[in-house]
Amino acid sequence: MIDFSVLLVDDEEDFLTLLAKRLRSRQFDVRCVGTGADALGEMGQRFAHLVVLDVRLPEMDGIETLRHIKRDYPDTQVIMLSGFVDTKMAKQTRQLGAVGYLAKPVNLQ
């Protein structure tokens, strides 16, 4: 296994399962959660080098989760995911510290 931890955060279980499977096949250490609160709890348990974070989540949305991650774990890289392309949202997430913004469906290649 590669010494690189990825935390996937999305409330779409099928998407999480597929993406996790693809990353694990490339030997990444992958964990999955479905909410922002669960993501922060998971980060408190074990550091993640990369968080792939959906913008729209139940309870705490991805923007608020991103703020918490970058405040508490500034060395963690975050890539935002969204079901729609929104250049204003992409700009906002980059200003908050995200390194990327991808629209679903994501090309898994």
DSSP file with accessible surface (Angstrom, degrees, kcal/mol):
  #  RESIDUE AA STRUCTURE BP1 BP2  ACC     N-H-->O    O-->H-N    N-H-->O    O-->H-N    TCO  KAPPA ALPHA  PHI   PSI    X-CA   Y-CA   Z-CA
    1    1 A M              0   0  154      0, 0.0     2,-0.2     0, 0.0    27,-0.2   0.000 360.0 360.0 360.0 139.8    0.0    0.0    0.0
    2    2 A I        -     0   0   78     25,-3.7     2,-2.4     2,-0.1    27,-0.4  -0.500 360.0-120.7 -73.2 139.5    1.2    3.5   -0.8
    3    3 A D  S    S+     0   0  149     -2,-0.2     2,-0.3    25,-0.1    -1,-0.1  -0.418  81.6 105.5 -80.6  63.6    1.9    5.7    2.2
    4    4 A F        -     0   0   72     -2,-2.4    25,-1.7    23,-0.2     2,-0.4  -0.916  58.8-150.5-147.3 115.6   -0.7    8.3    1.0
    5    5 A S  E     -a   29   0A   6     -2,-0.3    45,-1.9    23,-0.1    44,-1.3  -0.766   9.9-168.9 -98.1 132.1   -4.1    8.5    2.7
    6    6 A V  E     -ab  30  50A   3     23,-3.2    25,-2.5    -2,-0.4     2,-0.5  -0.966   6.3-160.7-120.5 131.5   -7.2    9.7    0.9
    7    7 A L  E     -ab  31  51A   0     43,-2.8    45,-2.6    -2,-0.4     2,-0.5  -0.960   8.4-158.6-111.8 119.5  -10.5   10.5    2.5
    8    8 A L  E     -ab  32  52A   1     23,-2.9    25,-2.4    -2,-0.5     2,-0.5  -0.869   7.2-170.9 -99.2 130.0  -13.5   10.5    0.2
    9    9 A V  E     +ab  33  53A   1     43,-3.0    45,-2.3    -2,-0.5     2,-0.3  -0.944  28.8 124.1-127.6 108.2  -16.5   12.5    1.4
   10   10 A D        -     0   0    2     23,-2.0    47,-0.1    -2,-0.5    25,-0.1  -0.960  52.7-141.2-161.0 143.6  -19.8   12.2   -0.5
   11   11 A D  S    S+     0   0   83     45,-0.4     2,-1.0    -2,-0.3     3,-0.1   0.480  82.3  93.3 -89.2  -0.5  -23.3   11.2    0.3
   12   12 A E     >  -     0   0   99      1,-0.2     4,-2.3     2,-0.1     3,-0.2  -0.786  60.7-167.3 -92.1 100.0  -23.7    9.2   -3.0
   13   13 A E  H  > S+     0   0  149     -2,-1.0     4,-2.7     1,-0.2     5,-0.2   0.862  82.6  53.3 -59.8 -40.7  -22.8    5.7   -1.8
   14   14 A D  H  > S+     0   0  142      1,-0.2     4,-2.2     2,-0.2    -1,-0.2   0.911 110.2  48.4 -62.7 -41.1  -22.4    4.3   -5.3
   15   15 A F  H  > S+     0   0   31     -3,-0.2     4,-2.7     2,-0.2     5,-0.3   0.932 111.9  49.5 -63.1 -46.3  -20.0    7.0   -6.3
   16   16 A L  H  X S+     0   0   15     -4,-2.3     4,-2.7     1,-0.2     5,-0.3   0.927 110.9  49.9 -57.9 -45.9  -17.9    6.5   -3.1
   17   17 A T  H  X S+     0   0   84     -4,-2.7     4,-2.3     1,-0.2    -1,-0.2   0.926 113.4  45.2 -61.7 -45.2  -17.7    2.8   -3.7
   18   18 A L  H  X S+     0   0   89     -4,-2.2     4,-2.2     2,-0.2    -2,-0.2   0.940 115.7  45.1 -65.8 -48.4  -16.6    3.1   -7.3
   19   19 A L  H  X S+     0   0   21     -4,-2.7     4,-2.5     1,-0.2     5,-0.2   0.922 113.4  50.4 -64.2 -42.0  -14.0    5.8   -6.6
   20   20 A A  H  X S+     0   0    1     -4,-2.7     4,-2.9    -5,-0.3     5,-0.2   0.921 109.4  51.6 -61.8 -43.1  -12.6    4.0   -3.5
   21   21 A K  H  X S+     0   0  149     -4,-2.3     4,-2.0    -5,-0.3    -1,-0.2   0.923 110.6  48.4 -59.7 -44.4  -12.3    0.8   -5.5
   22   22 A R  H  X S+     0   0   64     -4,-2.2     4,-0.6     2,-0.2    -1,-0.2   0.912 114.2  45.2 -63.9 -42.5  -10.4    2.6   -8.3
   23   23 A L  H ><>S+     0   0   37     -4,-2.5     5,-2.0     1,-0.2     3,-0.9   0.909 111.6  51.8 -70.0 -39.5   -8.0    4.3   -5.8
   24   24 A R  H ><5S+     0   0  119     -4,-2.9     3,-2.1     1,-0.3    -1,-0.2   0.857 101.7  60.9 -65.1 -33.2   -7.4    1.1   -3.8
   25   25 A S  H 3<5S+     0   0   77     -4,-2.0    -1,-0.3     1,-0.3    -2,-0.2   0.739 103.3  52.1 -65.4 -19.2   -6.6   -0.7   -7.0
   26   26 A R  T <<5S-     0   0  102     -3,-0.9    -1,-0.3    -4,-0.6    -2,-0.2   0.150 125.7-106.9 -99.2  13.7   -3.7    1.8   -7.3
   27   27 A Q  T < 5 +     0   0  100     -3,-2.1   -25,-3.7     1,-0.2     2,-0.2   0.659  68.3 148.2  72.8  21.9   -2.6    0.9   -3.8
   28   28 A F      < -     0   0   52     -5,-2.0     2,-0.7   -27,-0.2    -1,-0.2  -0.608  54.8-117.0 -82.3 149.3   -3.8    4.1   -2.0
   29   29 A D  E     -a    5   0A  44    -25,-1.7   -23,-3.2   -27,-0.4     2,-0.4  -0.782  45.2-173.5 -82.6 112.5   -5.0    4.0    1.6
   30   30 A V  E     +a    6   0A   7     -2,-0.7     2,-0.3   -25,-0.2   -23,-0.2  -0.940  18.1 180.0-122.2 133.8   -8.7    5.1    1.2
   31   31 A R  E     -a    7   0A  21    -25,-2.5   -23,-2.9    -2,-0.4     2,-0.4  -0.940  13.4-153.5-124.4 151.9  -11.4    5.8    3.7
   32   32 A C  E     +a    8   0A  49     -2,-0.3     2,-0.3   -25,-0.2   -23,-0.2  -0.979  16.4 168.1-131.5 137.9  -15.0    6.9    2.9
   33   33 A V  E     -a    9   0A  18    -25,-2.4   -23,-2.0    -2,-0.4    -2,-0.0  -0.948  27.4-143.2-140.8 163.7  -17.6    8.9    4.8
   34   34 A G  S    S+     0   0   24     -2,-0.3     2,-0.3   -25,-0.2   -25,-0.1   0.484  75.1  44.2-110.1  -2.7  -20.9   10.4    3.8
   35   35 A T  S  > S-     0   0   22     22,-0.1     4,-1.9     1,-0.1     5,-0.1  -0.948  74.8-118.8-139.4 162.0  -21.1   13.7    5.7
   36   36 A G  H  > S+     0   0    0     24,-0.7     4,-2.4    22,-0.6     5,-0.2   0.902 115.5  53.0 -63.9 -42.1  -18.9   16.7    6.6
   37   37 A A  H  > S+     0   0   44      1,-0.2     4,-2.3     2,-0.2    -1,-0.2   0.919 109.2  49.2 -60.7 -41.8  -19.2   16.0   10.3
   38   38 A D  H  > S+     0   0   89      2,-0.2     4,-2.7     1,-0.2    -1,-0.2   0.871 108.4  54.9 -65.0 -35.8  -18.0   12.4    9.7
   39   39 A A  H  X S+     0   0    0     -4,-1.9     4,-2.6     2,-0.2    -2,-0.2   0.938 109.0  46.5 -62.5 -45.9  -15.1   13.7    7.7
   40   40 A L  H  X S+     0   0   33     -4,-2.4     4,-1.9     1,-0.2    -2,-0.2   0.902 112.8  50.3 -65.1 -38.3  -13.9   16.0   10.5
   41   41 A G  H  X S+     0   0   42     -4,-2.3     4,-1.1     2,-0.2    -1,-0.2   0.920 111.2  48.4 -63.2 -42.9  -14.3   13.1   13.0
   42   42 A E  H  X S+     0   0   56     -4,-2.7     4,-2.4     1,-0.2     3,-0.4   0.896 109.1  52.9 -64.4 -41.0  -12.3   10.8   10.7
   43   43 A M  H  < S+     0   0    4     -4,-2.6    -1,-0.2     1,-0.2    -2,-0.2   0.867 106.0  54.7 -63.4 -35.3   -9.6   13.5   10.3
   44   44 A G  H  < S+     0   0   51     -4,-1.9    -1,-0.2     1,-0.2    -2,-0.2   0.791 111.4  45.3 -67.5 -26.1   -9.4   13.7   14.1
   45   45 A Q  H  < S+     0   0  162     -4,-1.1     2,-0.3    -3,-0.4    -2,-0.2   0.867 131.6   0.7 -81.6 -41.1   -8.8   10.0   14.2
   46   46 A R  S  < S-     0   0  110     -4,-2.4    -1,-0.3    -5,-0.1    -2,-0.0  -0.952  77.7-110.0-156.4 130.9   -6.2    9.7   11.4
   47   47 A F        -     0   0   83     -2,-0.3     2,-0.4    -3,-0.1    -3,-0.1  -0.209  26.1-154.3 -59.1 144.8   -4.6   12.3    9.1
   48   48 A A        -     0   0    0      1,-0.1   -42,-0.2    -5,-0.0     3,-0.1  -0.992  11.4-156.7-121.2 132.9   -5.5   12.3    5.4
   49   49 A H  S    S+     0   0   62    -44,-1.3    28,-2.7    -2,-0.4     2,-0.4   0.845  85.3  23.8 -70.7 -36.0   -3.1   13.7    2.8
   50   50 A L  E     -bc   6  77A  30    -45,-1.9   -43,-2.8    26,-0.2     2,-0.5  -0.998  63.6-164.5-135.8 135.7   -5.9   14.3    0.4
   51   51 A V  E     -bc   7  78A   0     26,-2.7    28,-2.7    -2,-0.4     2,-0.7  -0.985   6.6-159.5-117.8 126.7   -9.6   14.9    0.9
   52   52 A V  E     -bc   8  79A  16    -45,-2.6   -43,-3.0    -2,-0.5     2,-0.5  -0.950  25.8-171.4-103.5 113.6  -12.0   14.6   -2.1
   53   53 A L  E     -bc   9  80A   0     26,-2.9    28,-2.6    -2,-0.7   -43,-0.2  -0.932  21.6-136.7-124.5 122.0  -15.0   16.5   -0.9
   54   54 A D  E     - c   0  81A   5    -45,-2.3    28,-0.2    -2,-0.5     3,-0.1  -0.480  13.5-141.1 -71.0 142.5  -18.5   16.9   -2.4
   55   55 A V  S    S+     0   0    7     26,-2.8     7,-3.0     1,-0.2     2,-0.8   0.918  89.9  56.2 -69.9 -43.7  -19.9   20.5   -2.3
   56   56 A R        +     0   0  166     25,-0.3   -45,-0.4     5,-0.2    -1,-0.2  -0.813  69.9 150.9 -99.7 109.9  -23.4   19.4   -1.5
   57   57 A L        -     0   0   17     -2,-0.8   -22,-0.1   -47,-0.1     5,-0.0  -0.939  48.5 -96.6-131.6 154.4  -23.6   17.3    1.7
   58   58 A P  S    S-     0   0   54      0, 0.0     2,-1.1     0, 0.0   -22,-0.6  -0.371  96.2  -7.5 -68.7 151.2  -26.4   16.8    4.3
   59   59 A E  S    S+     0   0  172    -24,-0.1     2,-0.6   -23,-0.1    -2,-0.1  -0.477 136.6  36.0  66.7 -92.9  -26.1   18.9    7.5
   60   60 A M  S    S-     0   0   45     -2,-1.1   -24,-0.7    -4,-0.1   -23,-0.1  -0.803  88.5-139.6 -93.0 118.4  -22.7   20.6    7.1
   61   61 A D     >  -     0   0   74     -2,-0.6     4,-2.2     1,-0.1    -5,-0.2  -0.134  25.0-100.6 -74.3 173.1  -22.0   21.4    3.4
   62   62 A G  H  > S+     0   0    0     -7,-3.0     4,-2.8     1,-0.2     5,-0.2   0.819 118.9  57.2 -64.3 -33.1  -18.7   21.0    1.6
   63   63 A I  H  > S+     0   0   11     -8,-0.5     4,-2.2     2,-0.2    -1,-0.2   0.947 110.3  43.4 -65.1 -46.4  -17.8   24.7    1.9
   64   64 A E  H  > S+     0   0   76      2,-0.2     4,-2.0     1,-0.2    -2,-0.2   0.906 114.2  51.1 -65.4 -39.8  -18.1   24.7    5.7
   65   65 A T  H  X S+     0   0    0     -4,-2.2     4,-2.7     1,-0.2    -2,-0.2   0.927 108.3  52.6 -62.8 -42.8  -16.3   21.3    5.9
   66   66 A L  H  X S+     0   0    0     -4,-2.8     4,-2.8     1,-0.2     5,-0.3   0.920 106.7  53.1 -57.9 -45.4  -13.5   22.8    3.7
   67   67 A R  H  X S+     0   0  105     -4,-2.2     4,-1.9     1,-0.2    -1,-0.2   0.922 111.4  45.7 -56.8 -45.2  -13.1   25.7    6.1
   68   68 A H  H  X S+     0   0   38     -4,-2.0     4,-2.8     2,-0.2     5,-0.3   0.917 113.0  49.7 -65.5 -43.8  -12.7   23.4    9.1
   69   69 A I  H  X S+     0   0    0     -4,-2.7     4,-3.3     1,-0.2     7,-0.2   0.943 112.8  45.3 -61.8 -47.9  -10.2   21.1    7.3
   70   70 A K  H  < S+     0   0   40     -4,-2.8    -1,-0.2     1,-0.2    -2,-0.2   0.841 115.8  48.0 -69.1 -29.1   -8.0   24.0    6.1
   71   71 A R  H  < S+     0   0  158     -4,-1.9    -2,-0.2    -5,-0.3    -1,-0.2   0.937 124.8  28.5 -71.8 -46.2   -8.1   25.6    9.6
   72   72 A D  H  < S+     0   0   75     -4,-2.8    -2,-0.2     1,-0.2    -3,-0.2   0.731 134.9  27.4 -90.5 -25.5   -7.4   22.4   11.5
   73   73 A Y    ><  +     0   0   59     -4,-3.3     3,-2.1    -5,-0.3    -1,-0.2  -0.561  65.0 167.8-135.9  66.6   -5.3   20.5    9.0
   74   74 A P  T 3  S+     0   0   79      0, 0.0    -1,-0.1     0, 0.0    -4,-0.1   0.733  75.0  59.7 -61.2 -21.3   -3.6   23.1    6.7
   75   75 A D  T 3  S+     0   0  132      2,-0.1     2,-0.4     0, 0.0    -5,-0.1   0.577  83.2  99.2 -82.7  -9.6   -1.3   20.5    5.2
   76   76 A T  S <  S-     0   0    0     -3,-2.1     2,-0.3    -7,-0.2   -26,-0.2  -0.645  70.5-138.1 -78.8 131.1   -4.2   18.4    3.9
   77   77 A Q  E     -c   50   0A  82    -28,-2.7   -26,-2.7    -2,-0.4     2,-0.4  -0.691  18.2-157.9 -86.6 143.1   -4.9   19.0    0.2
   78   78 A V  E     -c   51   0A   0     19,-0.4    21,-2.9    -2,-0.3    22,-0.9  -0.986  12.1-168.7-128.9 129.9   -8.6   19.2   -0.8
   79   79 A I  E     -cd  52 100A  40    -28,-2.7   -26,-2.9    -2,-0.4     2,-0.3  -0.979  20.1-143.0-112.8 125.3  -10.3   18.6   -4.1
   80   80 A M  E     -cd  53 101A   0     20,-2.7    22,-3.0    -2,-0.5     2,-0.4  -0.656  11.5-159.1 -88.9 146.5  -13.9   19.7   -4.3
   81   81 A L  E     +cd  54 102A   3    -28,-2.6   -26,-2.8    -2,-0.3     2,-0.3  -0.952  11.9 176.0-123.4 145.3  -16.5   17.8   -6.3
   82   82 A S  E     - d   0 103A   0     20,-1.9    22,-3.7    -2,-0.4   -28,-0.0  -0.996  37.5-133.8-147.9 150.7  -19.8   19.0   -7.6
   83   83 A G  S    S+     0   0   56     -2,-0.3     2,-0.3    20,-0.2    20,-0.1   0.469  95.8  39.4 -78.4  -2.1  -22.7   17.7   -9.7
   84   84 A F  S    S-     0   0   66     18,-0.1     2,-0.5     2,-0.1    20,-0.1  -0.985  86.7-110.3-145.5 153.8  -22.6   21.0  -11.7
   85   85 A V        +     0   0  116     -2,-0.3     2,-0.3    18,-0.1    -2,-0.0  -0.755  39.4 166.9 -87.0 124.5  -20.0   23.4  -13.1
   86   86 A D     >  -     0   0   51     -2,-0.5     4,-2.7     1,-0.1     5,-0.2  -0.867  19.8-168.2-140.9 101.2  -20.1   26.7  -11.2
   87   87 A T  H  > S+     0   0  117     -2,-0.3     4,-2.4     1,-0.2     5,-0.2   0.855  90.6  53.6 -63.6 -32.8  -17.1   29.0  -11.9
   88   88 A K  H  > S+     0   0  169      2,-0.2     4,-2.3     1,-0.2    -1,-0.2   0.929 111.7  45.2 -65.4 -43.3  -18.0   31.2   -9.0
   89   89 A M  H  > S+     0   0   36      2,-0.2     4,-2.7     1,-0.2     5,-0.2   0.905 111.5  52.9 -65.6 -42.0  -18.1   28.3   -6.6
   90   90 A A  H  X S+     0   0   11     -4,-2.7     4,-2.1     1,-0.2    -2,-0.2   0.926 110.5  47.6 -59.5 -43.9  -14.8   26.9   -8.0
   91   91 A K  H  X S+     0   0  132     -4,-2.4     4,-2.3     1,-0.2    -2,-0.2   0.925 111.4  50.9 -63.3 -44.0  -13.2   30.3   -7.4
   92   92 A Q  H  X S+     0   0   69     -4,-2.3     4,-1.5     1,-0.2    -2,-0.2   0.922 109.6  49.3 -61.0 -44.3  -14.6   30.5   -3.8
   93   93 A T  H  <>S+     0   0    0     -4,-2.7     5,-2.7     1,-0.2     4,-0.3   0.886 110.5  50.7 -66.9 -35.2  -13.3   27.0   -3.0
   94   94 A R  H ><5S+     0   0  133     -4,-2.1     3,-1.4     3,-0.2    -1,-0.2   0.901 107.6  53.2 -66.4 -39.4   -9.8   27.8   -4.3
   95   95 A Q  H 3<5S+     0   0  141     -4,-2.3    -1,-0.2     1,-0.3    -2,-0.2   0.821 107.4  53.0 -63.6 -28.7   -9.8   31.0   -2.2
   96   96 A L  T 3<5S-     0   0   49     -4,-1.5    -1,-0.3    -5,-0.2    -2,-0.2   0.474 133.0 -90.0 -85.0  -4.2  -10.6   28.8    0.8
   97   97 A G  T < 5S+     0   0   28     -3,-1.4   -19,-0.4     1,-0.3    -3,-0.2   0.424  75.8 143.2 115.9  -2.2   -7.7   26.5    0.1
   98   98 A A      < -     0   0    7     -5,-2.7    -1,-0.3    -6,-0.1   -19,-0.2  -0.462  40.5-150.5 -68.6 145.2   -8.9   23.8   -2.2
   99   99 A V  S    S+     0   0   75    -21,-2.9     2,-0.3     1,-0.2   -20,-0.2   0.568  73.2   7.4 -92.1 -10.5   -6.4   22.7   -4.9
  100  100 A G  E     -d   79   0A  11    -22,-0.9   -20,-2.7    -7,-0.1     2,-0.4  -0.992  52.4-148.3-164.3 165.0   -9.1   21.7   -7.4
  101  101 A Y  E     -d   80   0A  26     -2,-0.3     2,-0.4   -22,-0.2   -20,-0.2  -0.951  21.9-175.2-143.0 114.5  -12.7   21.7   -8.4
  102  102 A L  E     -d   81   0A  79    -22,-3.0   -20,-1.9    -2,-0.4     2,-0.4  -0.918  17.9-136.3-116.5 142.5  -14.1   18.8  -10.4
  103  103 A A  E     -d   82   0A  36     -2,-0.4   -20,-0.2   -22,-0.2   -18,-0.1  -0.767  40.3 -85.8 -94.9 139.9  -17.6   18.3  -11.9
  104  104 A K  S    S+     0   0   29    -22,-3.7     2,-0.1    -2,-0.4   -19,-0.0  -0.597 106.8  58.0 -79.4 149.6  -19.3   15.0  -11.7
  105  105 A P  S    S-     0   0  127      0, 0.0     2,-0.4     0, 0.0    -2,-0.1   0.488  84.9-154.0 -74.4 141.5  -19.2   12.6  -13.3
  106  106 A V        -     0   0   34     -2,-0.1     2,-0.8    -4,-0.1    -2,-0.1  -0.689  18.2-120.8 -85.6 133.7  -15.5   12.5  -12.8
  107  107 A N        -     0   0  128     -2,-0.4    -1,-0.0     1,-0.2    -3,-0.0  -0.654  23.8-158.3 -71.4 110.7  -13.3   10.8  -15.4
  108  108 A L              0   0   38     -2,-0.8    -1,-0.2     1,-0.2    -2,-0.0   0.487 360.0 360.0 -77.5  -0.3  -11.7    8.1  -13.2
  109  109 A Q              0   0  169      0, 0.0    -1,-0.2     0, 0.0    -2,-0.1   0.762 360.0 360.0 -75.0 360.0   -8.8    7.7  -15.6
